[in-house]
Amino acid sequence: MRLFNKDLDMTVEEFYNKYSIYMDIPLTRWVDKDKMTEEEKKSVKGWETMGGYLRTLPYKEACQIWWKENPNDHGRFLTLPNFDAEIFKEITGINTEAPETMIEIKGKKYSASTIQEALKRYVNE
């Protein structure tokens, strides 16, 4: 089989018997009404009744959330045969080579990528 664009001297079955690459990626997240943007309030029907809405996450954002919430699982991926940080980043959006920059706002720490994703909803690019 091939992994990270390189041949691996094992079958797919052997790989899955030896390595666990399962990620319980969050495909949706609840957004409370007080956290909704004006644009979301205009486009989401029924948010007033529900008190918010269930937002569908883009794939890479979902991967990044999983990565941040599961630091004990990073080693399962970083130690895969032929691991390539650039390919992993291309697939998941996760940068494994640099520590995440943290920004503190009102006593709570947020990763720079979390802030960047949140700002995308407020800024038209």
ABEGO torsion letter per residue (X at the ends): XBBGGBBBBBBAAAAAAABBABBBBBABBBBBAAABBAAAAAABBGAAAAGEBBBBBBAAAAAAAAAAABAAAAAAAAABBGBBAAAAAAAAGBBAABBBBBBBBGGBBBBAAAAAAAAAAABBX
